[in-house]
Amino acid sequence: PPAVPPPPGPPTRGSLSLHRAYLRSPLGLLRLGQLALGAAFWVTVAAHKYEGAAHFALFAAVLVWLLTLALFGLSLLGRWALVPWLGSRWLLTNLVHDLALGVGLYAAATGIMGYKAEQRSYCNLPGYSQRCLYGAYLSASICGGITACLYLFSGLYCLSRRCRDERDII
């Protein structure tokens, strides 16, 4: 009997390389800022004693930070097409992530940490000898506010691209 050639294997994927145009784009730069300030927010909260609503603030910050890290990684490698259903709508995915999750959850977390800082403002007085969390909570709320603004800017950037009928993130 004649030899039958083996069936072709799965298509090989190209080697991984950085999508440098994304890294230099406004969205790529905003993502780097979001990751840096988001990490500063949740590390500041997690490094100090926290209770009550600060648990939600920490959860929200870590959740959004991890999702942003995933979006950044997939975009940087140019592999968003590997994400089922969302890959074909990558600009819309980034838009919803930035405006709904990023702005919404960071604004809530910032409000919580600002309220907690206000509750502890009494311990910022000279001569107060007990451990004071005012500085940590205030720092976290400032980082959270700036991060929420960065998400708003990146969301508006994606929205402007979407309104111009562009389908790509850069």
N, C-alpha and C positions, 0 to 999 in steps of 0.2 A: 504494500500500500504506500501511496505517496505521503511524504511527511507534510503535515499541516503546520504552518507557522503558528507560534503561540499568539493568543489575542494581545492586542496592544495594551500596555499598562496605562495607569492613570496619567493624565498630562502632568508633566513636571512643572513645578512652579519655579519662577525665576529666583535668583538669589535675593536675599534680603538686603535692601539698601535704603538709606535714609532719603526721604522725600524733602530735599533741601528747600524747595520752593515753599513748602508748608511751614518749615521752621522760620523762614524769613518773612512770612506773611503776617498781617495784623492778628489773625486768629491764632497762629502759632505762638507769637510773642505774648498775647493775652493768656493763652493756656499756661505758659511758663510762669507768668505772674500769679495766676490762680493757684497753681500747684505750690508755689513757694509760700504765698501768704496763707493758703488753706492749711498747709502743714504747720506754719507758725501758729495759727489759731488752735488747731486741735492738740498740738504738742504743749502749748501754754496751758490749756485747760487740763489736759491729762497729767501734767507734771505737778499739779497742785491739788490739794484736797477740794473735792467738789461734791455737791449734793443737790437733790431735788431736780429742778428743771435743767440744771447744767448737764445732766445725763442725756437729755434730748439734744441739747446743743452739741455735745460731743458726738453723739450718734449721727446727727445730721451732717456735721462737718466731715466726719470720716467717710460717710456714705457718698457724699458729693465729691470728695477728694478722690476716692477710689474710682468712681465712674469717670471723672475727669482724666485720671491717669490712663484709664482704658481708652478713652476717646483720643487722647494725645498720642498714645502708643500706636494705635491703629492708623491714625492719620499720618504720623511721622513715618511709618513704614509703608504707607500707601496700601494697606490691606483691609480697608473698610468693606470691600466687596465680599470678604469672607464671613461677614456678619449676616445671618439670614434675615430677610425682610428689611432690616434697617440699613443694610449696606447700599441698597439702591436708592435710599432716601437719606443719604448721609448729611446733607445740608439741613434738612428738616429735623433729623435726629439731633444734630448739634444745637439747632435753634431751640427745640423743646427742652433739651437738657439745660441750656444756659438760662433761659427765662423762667421755666417752671421750677426746676430743681435748684439750680445755682442761686438765682436771685431769691426765690421763695424761701428755701431752707436757710441760706446764709442770713437773710434779713431776720428771720425768726431767731436764729442762734445769736445774732448780734443784739437783738432786743433783749433776749434772756440774759446774756452776759452783761449788758449795760445796766439792766435792772439789778442784777446781783452786785455789780460794782457800786451802784447807788446805795444799796442796802448796807454796804460795808464802808461807806465814805467816812463814817465816824472814826475809824481806826487810822485814818491818814493824819491825825492830829499829832503834833510834837509831844513827846513824852508818853505815847501809848506803847506799852511794853509787850502786849500779846502779839502773836503772829497775825499778820494782816494780809488778807487776800485781795485787797482793793486793787493793787497794782497789777496783779495777774488777771483779774477779771476785766479791768479797764484795757489792758493790752490786748486781751482776746477780743473784746468788743471793737476795738479800733481795727485790728486785723480783719475781723469778720465784716465790718462795714466797707473797708477798702476792697475786700474780696467780692462782696456782693456787687459793688460798682464795676469791677472787672468783668463779672458775669453779665451784667447789664450791657456793657460795651460790646462784649463778644456776641451777645444775643442780638443786639441792634445791628452789628456787622452782618451776621447771618441773615437777619430779616431784610436788610437792604439788598443783599445778593439775591435773596429769594424773590423780592419784589421786582428786580430787574430780569427775572426769568433765567438766572444763572443756576446751574444745578450742582456745581462743584464748590468746595469750601475755600478754594483759593482762586 
